[in-house]
């Protein structure tokens, strides 16, 4: 069972191993066999330091031997078309969604392969929170948009797996069946009963675990502000 690794041993990730994993991951599913993604590999200490603020200075960004920024990339395909007397029409939101899907499929495949090798990693959801900072730091051109970041290295910790909802909570037979209050009680009972989650509620001075997420972790105001930043970045990169 996989776990997220945030602490890394003082041991590098070899270039040959990393390139092999990237090549193997490139055989994942892709729209039209276009491979609508690019990966920026960051090893330099100063570059990791410059990336850190975009990820709220989470310590694993600078501590990990390698940081991978996976981008939705329609620039390479567009340039290919222009160089081959073809007229590309990929400066739109649908093209971003297609490229982002490709990029995330590649990311998950890479993660699976890396963990099989014994490497540890952390997927940073912060990538889309302040994308302009990443765009500027990595000099991403038009039609290239960061969508995922992975910190990668050899584990220096063995955390317990985090809780997950059971299969009946998210699998629907034939059509989507909306959730009743009774369904919610049943599906979330185990999660809400965990001592660590009860402690989470207590230290945040809330009455329910849901309130920790709505009032502290992912607030409405922050979601709206970061959504505006994401849309601004998509316009800047030519997808809107």
N, C-alpha and C positions, 0 to 999 in steps of 0.2 A: 504494500500500500504506500502510495507516494506521500511525501511531506515537503513543505516549503523550507528551503535552506536559506538562512540569512547570515550565517557565520561560516567563514571559509578558512581552510588551512592555508598556511604560508607555502603554497605550492602552485606553480603555474599550470596553465592548461596549454599543452603543446600545440604548435601551429598545425602539425600534421594531423593530430586527432581532431582538432576543431574543423579543419577543412574537410576531413572525411565525413564528419557528422553533418556539416552543411550540405555536402554533395548528396549524402544519403537522404537528407530531408527534402531535397529538391525534387524527389520522385513522388511527393505527395500530390493530391488532387489539385488541379489548376484549371481555370476557365480557358477553354480554347487552346490549351497547351501553351499559353503565353507567359506563364510565370510572372504575374503582375506584382512582384515584390523585389525589394533590395534590402540588404542587411549591412548596417554600418557596425564594424567591429571596433570597439574601443578598449585599448590596453593601456594607453598612456595615462599616467597618474594625473597630469594637469587636465587632460580632456575629461577624465572622470569627475574631477573636481568641478569643472565647468558644467557638466551635465547634472550634477547633484541637485541644484536648486529647483530644477524642473520636476524633480521627484521628491520635493519637500525635504531634501537633505537626509533621506533615509540612509543610514550608515552603510548598508550593503552596496550602495552604488560606488562608493570609493574603496570599500574593502575587498570587493570581488576582483579576482584576477582579470576577468573579462566582462564587459557589458556589451550586449547585442541590442541594437535598435533596429527593429524590423519595420520596414516602410511599405505602405501601399504605393506602388510605382507604375505610373502609366507614362512616365517620361521616356523610358528606354524604348517601349513599344512605339510611342509616338514618333520618336526620332528615327527608329527603324523604318516606319511607314514613310516618313518624309524623305528618307534617303533612297526609297525604292519606288518613287513616283506613285505613292498611295496617299489618299487624303484622310488623315485620322480625325475622328470625332469623339475624342475621349476627355474633353474638358467639361465634364458634367458630373452631377451627383451619382448617377447610376454607375458610371465608370469608377468613381471612388468606392462605391459599395462592392463592386466586383473585385477591385484590387485589394481592398481591405479584407475581403473574404479569403482571397488567395494568400495574403500575408499571414492571417491568423491560422489558416490551415497549415501553412509552412511552419509557423511558430510551434503549434502543438506537436507536430511530427518531430521537430527538432528536440523539443523537451522530452518526449518519450525516448528518443534515441540516446540523448545525453544521460538520462537517468539510468538507462540500461548499462551504460559504461561506468556507472558509479559516481558520476558527477552530481552535484547539487545545484539547484537553481531556484530563483524567485521571479515570478511573473509580476511586473510592476504595472498595476492598473492606472498609475498616475500619468502614463504616457500621453493620454488624451486630455489631461486636465490643463496643462500649460504648453500646448504644442508649439507655439511660436518660439518659446525659449529653446526647444530642441531643434526646431528648424534653423534658427540662427546659429546655434552652437555647431551643428553638423553641416551647415551650408547646404541644406536641402533645396534643390531647385524646384521650379514650377512642376506640378503634377507628381510631386513626391511628398507623401504625408506620413509622419510617424504614427504607428498604431499599436506597437507592442515593444516592451523592453524586457530583456532577460538578464539578470545578474547570474554569473556562472563561475563555478569553481569546485574544488574538492571540499566536501562537507567537514565542518569542525563542530558539528552538533548532531544530535539524533532526536529531534523533537517528535513527540507523539502525533499521530494523525489528528487533524481537526475533525470536528463532527460534520456530518452531512445528513441531509434529509433522506429518508428511505425512498426506495423506488416508487411506491404508490403515491408519493407526494408530487411527483413530477411527470409520471407517465399517464397518458390518456388513451383509452381504447377507442379507435375509429374517429371520434370527434372530441373536441375540447369540452371538458366538463367543469364548469365554473365551481369555485370553492364556496361552500357554506361555512358559517361560523363553526359548526360542528367539525367540518373537515379540517379547518385551521387548527382547532383545539387538538385534534388527533395527530395531525402531521407535525406540529411544532412542540408537542408535549415533551418529547425526549430532549430536544435542544434547549428548551427553557428550563428544564430540570437539572441540567448539568451544573455542578458546583462552580465551575469557572465562569459560566454565563450568569449565574446568580450574583457572583462577585462583581462581574462586569456591570450589572445593573446597579449594585450597591455603590460602587466607587464613583459612578456617574450621577448618583442621586436621582435615579429614575424609578418609576414604578414597574415598567415592563422592559423586556429586552428590545422590543420593537422601537420604543422611545429612544433607546441609545442610538439606534441607527438614524431615526428621523431628526432627533434634536442635537446629536453630537457628531456623529461620523459623516453622514451624507445629508446635509441639511438642504432645504428647499432653496434658500438664498445662494448657497454655494453651487448647487446644481445649475441654477439659472445663470449665474455669473460664468461658470466654466463652459456651459453650453454656448453662451455668446462668444467666448474666446475660441471655442472649437469651430464655430461657424465662421468667425473672422479668419482663422487659419485656413479653412477650406477655401474661402474666397481668395486669400492671398496666394494659395498654391494652385489656383486655377480650376478647382473642382466645382465652384458655384458661380 
